[in-house]
Amino acid sequence: MLRKRLFVIFKNSMAWVISTIMLAPLILIFLNSLKNKFQADSMGFDLSKEIHFEYFITVIEKGNLFQSFFNSL
């Protein structure tokens, strides 16, 4: 019984470790997209004092994402 419980705890721990390894780059990309160019070059997990959403607006406008979204419906 104890052995089975330890095995379940081990499997869950490994799942958490693997999930963290796989999600860390996505979190890093998202956090760096909110920074200015000089802060994003540092590639850190810290948030900047100024959050820049204008990069998202530029991508939406230049990439024509609204039209692409409605074309997919």
N, C-alpha and C positions, 0 to 999 in steps of 0.2 A: 504494500500500500504506500509506504513512504517512498519507495523507489519510483513508483509510477507518478507520484506527486512531484518529486524532484525532476523527473523527465519532462513533465508538463511545464514546470517553471523554466527549465532550460530551453524548451522549444519557444515559449513566449518571449524569453529574453533574447534569443537569437532573432526572432521576428522583429522585435523592437530595434535591434542593432542594424539589421539589414534595411529596415524601413527608414531609419535615420540616415544611413549612408546613401540611400537612393533619393531621399527628399532634400538633402542638404544642398545639392547644386540648384535645384529649382527655387529654393528659398533664397539662395544667394543671388540668383538672377533677378528675382522679384525685388529684393531689397536694393540691389544696385540700380535697378530701373527707376527708383525713386530719388536717386542722388544726382548731383551734377557730375560733369565729366571728370573732374579732378578727384572727387571723392570716390567715384566708381572705379577709378584706376587702382585704388588700394585693394579692392576685392575683399573687403571686410564684412563681417556680419552686423556691424554697428549701423544704426540708423542716423542719417544726417539731421542737422538741426532744421534745415529747410527741406521740405518734401516737394519734389518737382513732378507734377502730373502732366505738364505740357508735353512730355515725351509720348505719353499715351495718346494725347489728342493729335499729335503729329502723325503717329502711326495710323490712327483711325482715319484721319483725313487723307493722307497720301496713299494709304493702302486700300482706301475705298471699302472699308470693312462693313459698313452698313449695307451697301449694295450687295456685297458678297453674301452677307447673312440672309438678306431677303431673297436672293437668287437660290439659296439652298433650301428654302421652304417649299 
